[in-house]
Amino acid sequence: MAWLLDLDGVVWLAEQPIPGSADAIGQLQAAGKRVFFLTNNSAPTVDDLRTKLGAMGIHVDADALITSARAAASLLEPGCTALVCAGAGVVDALEERGVKTVREGEADAVVVGFHRDFDYARLTAAFKAIEGGGTLIGTNDDATYPTPDGPVPGGGSLLAAVATAAGVAADRRGQAVRAVCRSGA
């Protein structure tokens, strides 16, 4: 039996562990249960997540972390070019997949995820790449993100801004959509 546990709001809330979560996870691991961790917050890297879990006393291998950044990267073939309108977690996942990342210019895909440096310049770069034929891929469409002070705008809010500006929608059918690489890779 495997356990799938969400991170944000279940294992921790922002920088604070949820009381009892580390002990419960430790008991599962001690009992030989396979524990996987899920997050639709694409901003942190896998190493960031492992470090944060480790600080709570929870030790995990990288392959036990299932992130929306990795899921988005899996939609692109190695050799494609992706304009990144997201955080370091998306950049790492795309590069791990063999996808070239850019911050402006032509791209096979535009990957939008939660990040705190979203501004008009990022919106314009994403818009132009989509206008040039790039496929829009969102890491998640949650409008808000939980914090100890209440919800704040999430990755879905950023995705909505890009989709609205470009007049397109990210695929919501739940099927893998492979971007066609202009580079022929």
Backbone hydrogen bonds, N-H to C=O, Kabsch-Sander energy under -0.5 kcal/mol:
donor,donor_aa,acceptor,acceptor_aa,energy
3,W,34,R,-3.3
5,L,3,W,-0.5
5,L,36,F,-2.9
7,L,38,L,-1.7
9,G,12,W,-3.9
10,V,7,L,-1.7
11,V,7,L,-2.1
12,W,7,L,-2.2
13,L,16,Q,-3.0
16,Q,13,L,-2.2
18,I,11,V,-2.5
21,S,18,I,-2.4
24,A,20,G,-2.3
25,I,21,S,-2.5
26,G,22,A,-2.5
27,Q,23,D,-2.2
28,L,24,A,-2.0
29,Q,25,I,-2.7
30,A,26,G,-2.7
31,A,27,Q,-1.6
32,G,29,Q,-1.7
33,K,28,L,-2.4
34,R,1,M,-1.4
36,F,3,W,-3.3
37,F,64,A,-3.1
38,L,5,L,-2.9
39,T,66,I,-1.8
42,S,40,N,-1.0
49,L,45,T,-2.2
50,R,46,V,-2.6
51,T,47,D,-2.4
52,K,48,D,-2.4
53,L,49,L,-2.7
54,G,50,R,-2.7
55,A,51,T,-2.2
56,M,52,K,-0.8
56,M,53,L,-0.9
57,G,54,G,-1.7
58,I,53,L,-2.7
59,H,57,G,-0.6
60,V,58,I,-0.5
64,A,61,D,-1.9
65,L,62,A,-1.7
66,I,37,F,-3.4
66,I,64,A,-0.6
67,T,65,L,-0.7
68,S,39,T,-1.7
71,A,67,T,-2.1
72,A,68,S,-2.5
73,A,69,A,-2.3
74,S,70,R,-1.8
75,L,72,A,-1.4
76,L,73,A,-1.8
79,G,98,G,-2.8
80,C,77,E,-2.0
82,A,100,K,-3.0
83,L,109,A,-2.9
84,V,82,A,-0.6
84,V,102,V,-2.7
85,C,83,L,-0.6
85,C,111,V,-2.8
87,G,114,F,-0.7
89,G,43,A,-2.5
90,V,87,G,-0.9
91,V,87,G,-1.6
92,D,88,A,-2.8
93,A,89,G,-2.1
94,L,90,V,-2.8
95,E,91,V,-2.6
96,E,92,D,-2.6
97,R,93,A,-1.4
98,G,94,L,-0.7
98,G,95,E,-0.8
99,V,94,L,-2.7
100,K,80,C,-2.7
102,V,82,A,-2.3
108,D,81,T,-1.9
109,A,81,T,-1.4
110,V,135,T,-3.0
111,V,83,L,-2.5
111,V,109,A,-0.5
112,V,110,V,-0.6
112,V,137,I,-2.7
113,G,85,C,-2.0
123,L,119,D,-2.5
124,T,120,Y,-2.6
125,A,121,A,-2.3
126,A,122,R,-2.4
127,F,123,L,-2.6
128,K,124,T,-2.7
129,A,125,A,-2.0
130,I,126,A,-2.1
131,E,127,F,-2.8
132,G,128,K,-1.6
133,G,130,I,-2.0
134,G,129,A,-2.5
135,T,108,D,-2.4
137,I,110,V,-3.0
139,T,112,V,-2.6
145,Y,152,V,-2.7
150,G,147,T,-2.0
152,V,145,Y,-2.1
154,G,143,A,-3.0
156,G,142,D,-2.6
157,S,142,D,-0.7
157,S,154,G,-1.1
158,L,154,G,-1.2
159,L,155,G,-2.6
160,A,156,G,-2.5
161,A,157,S,-1.7
162,V,158,L,-2.1
163,A,159,L,-3.0
164,T,160,A,-2.7
165,A,161,A,-2.4
166,A,162,V,-2.5
167,G,163,A,-1.4
168,V,163,A,-1.7
171,D,136,L,-0.6
178,R,176,A,-0.6
179,A,75,L,-1.1
179,A,177,V,-0.5
181,C,179,A,-0.6
182,R,180,V,-0.5
184,G,181,C,-1.2
